[in-house]
Amino acid sequence: MAEVPAIELSGLTKVYGTSGTKAVDDVSLSVPAGTVFGFLGPNGAGKTTTIKILAGLLSATSGQARLNGLDVARRRAAAMGQFGAVLEGSRNTYWTLSAMQNLLYFGRLKGMRTAEARWAAERLLRGLGLWERRDEKVGGYSRGMQQKVAVAASLIADPPIVLLDEPTIGLDVEATRTVKDWIRTLSKEQGKTILLTTHQMNVVEELCDRVAIIRKGQVVTDLPTARLLSRSRERDRYEIRIGGIADGLVLPEGFTAVGQESTTLISGRLADPRDLYRVVDRLREYGAVIESLAQVQPDLEDVFLDLVKEPAR
């Protein structure tokens, strides 16, 4: 018997207003349990709308969203018990309450007993370095500390699925590392499913098992992270450093030259690696001394920018 996906979207569509604008357009995705799933896209692509439908905050125009097999629209109460969420923006908690009061409130809201919620809150606040300031109002915290409380609130009831919409926004380097370590622990050690959206491609590349990219409401790719990077190998960039400043050097199409003090960095993309010989021949004719030549593998940012600029497929 096939395992039920932790998160499943089938033909999900959301149309706003009488203009017929589709924020989400026939999106279908399946996320296995225990996966850290990166859900990426430019601003306005439909990421947050999709997450709000999963969280029961918006109704889909058509299609289905399921959490551990529970239809969010038809079995909303049961589905809501399957996840915790940190949504985009800064008001995921109550600023007039302390960090401890927030966690106790959200724990009780999820059906926890007070003693159980207090124990979980202490564990979370200690883990996020907030225990000493647990009784201060969240409104007086820094942006990064407020985000930590929001992360703790999403985890208070130990949900099997966690929806994280820009969870590291506003965090300093140390706090970002803490959240990343928590994501690894939640997935690898506790088997939780993480749906992560962020504009920080290094975070996605470091944490995510699989990545889907959405553009204008449509999914343009959905692949394991390693395969997503390897599929763009034909767009690998080459960098050649030559001595001196290359005035008057005419390069093949797609290559640029940038002077850097006593050297010039030449870079460009080639569809066929054998075309690199043409570039080298051009430099030899110019009389350039090649100091280094390297193939630069594309990172996730390169792949992302290429995909969101292309027409949806």
Summary of the structure (lengths in Angstrom):
residues: 313
radius of gyration: 23.9
end to end distance: 32.0
largest distance: 78.5
contacts: 987
relative contact order: 0.13
helix: 36%
strand: 29%
